[in-house]
Amino acid sequence: MILQEGSWWMIFTAVCLASLVGLLEYEGFINLIDDTESAAPLNNTSEEMHPLGTECLDHEGLAMHFHPYLTILIDGNEYSIPGNTGIDTDVCEGAMHMTHTHDESGKIHVESKQIEDVPLEVFFDVWGKHFDETGIMEYRDGTIEMTVDGQISTDYQNLILADGQNIVISYTSN
């Protein structure tokens, strides 16, 4: 069977069109084939650091230094908060952020050269972890509850830190 000249152009056009669509799919400009596990990416509160999270300390002339305590429970198991979080980071090389830890006890050091309200978000931003009413870290499909000194709080990332606070964040999977 001999193809006529017009048929060759149709085949050529179809091959070029299929190649173009494949290239656009491969490069991510279009999504005809749903090959992702999750349709919506997880938003992260730490993607934009709170302005107070960029302040670095040299420990001279501090007007404020206090310690709240943070406990994180994931499905009933305590999640360890790393020691030296907020110390010698890319933002504060050789120094400390205004919120930081020295050990894994959950004791957060909050220090500043001026007295100011520091929300819990600052610590999570410095740590590089997500926390708000939608969940904590990568845990987002369950129930989140926060207590402060034994009382339920819905302030989440907006909670203003204070000396001696006992903050417990509990995440329970659905």
C-alpha positions in Angstrom: 0.0 0.0 0.0 1.4 3.3 -1.0 0.6 6.3 1.2 -0.3 9.5 -0.6 1.7 12.7 0.0 -1.0 14.1 2.3 -1.0 11.0 4.5 2.7 11.5 5.2 2.2 15.0 6.3 -0.6 13.9 8.7 1.7 11.2 10.2 4.6 13.6 10.5 2.3 16.2 12.2 0.9 13.6 14.6 4.4 12.4 15.6 5.6 16.0 16.1 2.5 16.8 18.2 2.8 13.7 20.3 6.5 14.5 20.8 5.7 18.1 21.9 3.0 17.0 24.3 5.5 14.4 25.8 8.2 17.0 26.2 5.8 19.4 27.9 4.7 16.7 30.3 8.3 15.7 31.0 9.3 19.3 31.7 6.3 19.8 34.0 4.5 22.4 31.9 1.4 20.2 31.7 0.2 17.3 33.7 -1.7 14.8 31.6 -0.4 11.7 33.5 -1.0 12.0 37.3 2.2 10.4 38.5 2.3 12.1 41.9 1.4 10.5 45.2 -0.2 13.6 46.5 -1.9 16.1 44.3 -1.3 19.1 46.6 2.2 19.8 48.0 2.5 20.2 51.7 2.9 23.9 52.7 5.6 24.6 55.2 5.4 27.4 57.7 9.2 27.5 57.7 9.5 28.4 54.0 9.3 32.1 54.9 11.2 32.8 58.1 9.5 35.1 60.7 11.6 38.3 60.9 12.6 37.6 64.5 14.1 34.3 63.3 16.8 36.1 61.4 18.1 37.9 64.5 21.5 36.5 65.7 22.9 36.9 69.2 26.3 37.8 70.5 25.2 37.5 74.1 26.1 41.1 75.0 23.5 43.4 76.5 20.6 40.9 76.6 17.4 42.5 77.9 15.4 39.2 77.7 16.4 35.6 78.5 13.7 33.0 79.5 12.8 29.4 78.9 9.5 27.8 77.8 9.4 24.0 77.5 8.1 22.2 74.4 7.0 18.6 74.2 5.9 17.1 70.9 3.9 13.8 70.9 3.3 12.0 67.6 0.7 9.2 68.0 1.5 9.1 71.7 5.3 8.9 71.3 7.5 11.7 72.3 9.4 13.3 69.3 12.8 14.5 70.2 13.7 18.1 69.6 17.4 18.2 68.6 20.0 19.8 70.8 21.7 22.9 69.3 18.7 23.8 67.1 19.2 27.4 66.1 23.0 27.4 66.8 25.6 28.0 64.1 23.2 27.9 61.1 23.5 29.3 57.6 21.6 32.5 58.8 23.6 32.8 62.1 27.0 31.4 61.4 29.0 31.1 64.6 26.2 32.5 66.6 22.7 31.7 67.9 19.2 32.6 66.8 17.0 34.3 69.4 15.2 31.0 69.9 17.4 27.9 70.2 18.1 24.7 72.2 21.2 23.4 73.8 20.1 19.9 74.5 17.2 17.5 73.7 15.2 18.3 76.9 12.6 20.5 75.1 13.9 23.6 76.9 13.8 26.5 74.4 16.1 29.5 75.1 14.5 32.8 74.1 17.0 35.7 74.2 17.0 39.2 72.8 18.6 42.6 73.2 15.2 44.1 73.6 12.0 42.9 75.3 9.5 41.8 72.7 6.8 39.3 72.1 8.2 36.1 70.4 5.7 33.7 68.9 6.2 30.0 68.8 6.5 30.2 65.0 9.9 31.7 65.4 11.3 28.5 67.0 9.7 26.3 64.3 11.0 28.6 61.5 14.5 28.5 62.9 14.2 24.7 63.3 13.0 24.5 59.7 9.8 22.6 60.6 6.1 23.1 59.9 3.7 23.9 62.7 0.2 25.4 62.6 -3.4 24.3 62.9 -3.0 22.0 59.9 -0.4 19.9 61.5 3.2 19.5 62.6 6.2 18.7 60.4 5.0 16.2 57.7 2.1 15.0 59.9 -1.0 16.7 58.4 -3.8 14.1 57.9 -4.7 13.7 61.6 -5.7 15.8 64.6 -3.5 18.4 66.2 -4.0 19.7 69.8 -1.9 22.1 71.8 -2.0 22.7 75.5 -0.2 25.5 77.4 0.3 24.8 81.1 -2.4 22.2 80.8 -5.0 24.4 79.1 -6.1 23.8 75.5 -4.8 26.6 73.2 -5.7 27.3 69.6 -3.0 30.0 69.2 -0.7 27.3 67.6 2.2 29.1 65.8 1.0 32.5 67.1 1.4 31.6 70.8 3.5 34.2 72.5 6.3 32.4 74.4 6.8 33.1 78.1 9.1 31.9 80.9 8.3 28.5 82.3 5.5 27.7 79.9 4.8 24.0 79.4 3.8 23.6 75.8 2.6 20.2 74.6 1.7 19.6 71.0 -0.1 16.3 70.3 -0.6 14.9 66.9 -2.9 11.9 66.4 -3.2 10.1 63.0 -6.6 9.5 61.6 
